[in-house]
Amino acid sequence: MKISVINTGYFKLDGGAMFGVVPKSIWSRTNPPDEKNMCTWAMRSMLIETDNKLILIDTGIGNKQSDKFFSYYYLHGDDSLEKSINEAGYGLDEVTDVFLTHLHFDHCGGGVKWKDRDRKLLEPVFKNAHYWSNKAHWDWAINPNPREKASFLTENLLPIQESGQLKFIHRENQITTNVFNDIDVFFADGHTESQMLPIINYNGQKIVFMADLLPSTGHIPLPYVMGYDTRPLLTLKEKNEFLQLAEQQKWLLFLEHDPFNESCLLTQTEKGIRLKSTHQLAEFM
């Protein structure tokens, strides 16, 4: 197995929305905002080469949206999905599977592109890949509730379905095993219905792609729950159970949105689970 970090760029979101009920005076210590209260966040994907498969986990925000759309989210940085995949030594057509943790635009938008210069036709970026979601989350996204409607964009979803490349992972338990060889999935429902977190067994070390259950090291304390979460009390429960397990079993947590830290380990303290150390994924390769 070979794992590559795929950086797709940075964007900005309101700091208060990202930290919910936690006061700005506290969260700003780890994630300083700009004059508009916006904080920078990474969109960090992962590419896994294993068993004749090339699996991409999440695709970032993409570049097909309007200037007005991007004016809300301040997309910036020198990285892009295609550039990072190429720098890792692969081409887009080599990707066999695109694993989408969930279908909010900053996690799946890079999987679809304009087919023509007139910007009238859309198609999947990865023409040789299966795109993996799950039935419960797909139905949730296609028929969105008013709270999440702005995050589920039909232009990111329908082209995947219409192409015939959409596949569903069957949810058996909260942790569903062997979705791919050496890859299990932890399901979490607090942020959105049936979010999927891949648990990768790499040479005996479990690496977990945290998506939006733990966006950054600044979100490790239990009350630090995003205002975007549809069921915040459920997030608290899921997060507590997951962090306890991750600390006990020394799982390495890969952070999709942390602007400073690629991954981290946890430790138990008198105040609960806290950050032990931060790491580059390459340290474990």
N, C-alpha and C positions, 0 to 999 in steps of 0.2 A: 504493500500500500504506500502511495505517495500522496502527501497533502500539501496544497499550495494555498496561500492567503491571496485572495482576490480583492483588491481595493477598487471600489467603483466611484469614489468621490465623497464629498462632504455636503451636508445641507444644514439648515438651521430650523429649529423649532422653539416655540415659546418655553422658557424655563419653567414657568409655573405649571404649564400643562404637562411637562415631563416629570415633575416631582409632586404633583397633586397637593395634598394638604401640608406638605413640609414647607416651612417658611423660607423665603428667598435668602434671608440672612444666614441660613444653614446650608442650603444646597449650592449657593453661589461660591462656597469655599472650594468645592470640587469641580464645579462647572460654571465658571464666570460668564455672565451674560454680556451682550453688547448694550448700546444705549437704548435699543428697542426691546430689551429683555429677552432677546433671542440667543440661544446657545448653539454652538456648533456640534454636530454629531456625525460620526462616520457611517458609511454603508459598506460594511466589510463582509464579503462573501467567502466561500471556501470551495476549493476544487479538489476532488478525491479521485485518484486513479487506482482502481482495484478490480481484479477479476475481469479484465477486458472491458471494464466500464469506466467512463469518465463522468463523474457525478458532480454537478454544480449545485451548491446550496445557496438559494436566494440570488437575486439578480440586480439589486439596487433599484434606483428610480428610473433609469433609462434616459433617453434624450428626445422623445417624440412629442412631449407635451408643449403647450403654447408658451410664449414668452410671459404671458400673464400668470400662468400657473407657476412657472419657475420664479417669478418675482415674489411669490409668497414664501418660497422655501430656500432661496438663496443658494442654489446649487453651485459649488465651487471646488477648486482643487484641480490638479493635473491628471488625476487617475480617471479611467473609465473601465467599464466591464470588458470590452473587447481588447483594449490595450493591456490590461492586467492579465487576461487569459493568454494573449500572445507572449507577454513577457515571461509567463510561466512555462512556455515552450509548447503551447497547444493552439489549435485553430478552433473557431466556433463550430465548424462542422464535425469536429471530433467529439463534442459533448454528446453523451448517450442518454443522460438523465438529468433533468432539472428538478430538484427537490425544493418545493416552495413551502417554507415554514407556515406562512399564511399569506393572504392575498391583499394586504394593504399595499398601496402603490409604491412605497419605498422598499418593499421586499420583492415585488414581482414585476415592476414596471419595465425593467431592462430585458425582460423575456420576449417582448413584442416590439416590432419596428414598423416604420412605413415601408411599404413595398414599392411605391412609385413616388416620383418627385412631386406630383400633384397633391400628395398627402391625402389620398382618398381610400387607399387600400392598405390594410394592416396584415402582417404575417408574423409567425414565430421567428425569433432570431436564430434559434437552434433547430434547424430543419430536420436533423437526424435524431432528435432526442424525444423521449417521453417526458411530459411535464406531470409531476406528481403532486396531488393535493389529497384531500379526503372528502367523501360525499357530504358529511355534515357541514364542513367548513365551506365547501363549494356552494351548497344550497344557501348557506348563510350570506355568502358574498353576492350571489346572483340576485337574491331578494333581500337587500340590505335594510337594516333598521335605520331610522332617521339619524341616530347618533353616529353611525359608522359610514353612512352613505357617501360622504366626501372622500373616504379612504378606499372604497371599492369602486374602481373605475372600469366600466364595461369594455373600454378599449384595451385594457390589460388582460381581460378574461375571455371574452367571446372568441377572439382569434385563435386562442389555444384550443378551445372546444371545437370550433369549426374546422380546424386543421385535422382533427382526429388524433392528435398527439396527447390528449388529456388522459391520465390514468389516476385511479384512486387507490390509496393505501387503506387497508381494512383495519379499523381500530378494534383491538381485542380487549386490552386492559389499559390502565394509565401508562404503563410501559409495555409497548408492543415490540416483541423481539424479532430479530432477523428480517427486518424490512428489506435490507440488502445484507449481504454477507459482512459480518462484523459491524453492522449498523442497526441499532435499536432506535425506537422513537418514544420520547416522553410526551404525552398529550397534556395540554393545559388549556383551561377554558375561561380563565379570569379576564385575560386581555381581550380575547375574541373567541368565538366558538372553535374548539378543536385545533388550536395552534399546535404545531408539531416541532419538537426539538430533537434533532438527531444526536444520538449518543454513539460515538465512534470508538471502537476498540482498536487502538494503534499500538502494537507491540506491548500489550498488557496495560497501557495507560488509557483510561477513558477520557475522551475529549468531547465536551458537550457544546454544541452550537446553540447559544442561549437566546437568540432572536429577541423577542420583547418580554420574556419573563424576567430577564435581568439585562437591561440595555447597557449598563455601565457599572463600574465599581462603585460609583456614587449611589447606586440603587440597592446595595447589599443590605443595609438595615431594613427590617421588615416593614415599617410604616412608609418607606419610600416607594410608593406605588404611583404609576403614571395616572394623570387625569384622563387619559385616553381609554383606560381599561373599562370594559363594559360591566364587569362584576368585580369591583375592587376587593370586597371581602373574600371572595373565592380566590383571587390572586394572592391575598395574604396567606390563606391556608395552603395553596399549592406551593407558593414560594418557601414557606416555612418547611414543609415536608421535603421539598427538593434540596434546599440548602443544607438541611441536616444530613441528608443522604450523601450529597456531594462532599461535605466536609469529612464525614466518616470514611468515605471510600477514596478520598483524595482525588476527586475528579478535577480535571483542568477545564475551566470554563472559558470558552471562546466568545468574545464580546463583539457583537455585530455593530453596536452603535457607539461604543466608547471612543471618544476622539483622541485619547492619549494612550490607552492600554489595549493590547491585542488579546490578552488572556490573563487569567488569574487563578490562584488557589485560595482556599478559605481556611479559617481557623476558628475554634470555639473560644469565646471569652466570657467574662462575667456579664457582659452586656448582650451576649448572644453571638451569633455567627458574624464574623467580621473579615475583612480583607487580610490575608496572610502575606501574599506577594504577587507581583505582576510579572508577566513573562511575554517574550516573543515566542510564537509557536515553533519557530526554528530551533529553539533550545531543546525541544523534545523530539526532534526528528533524527 
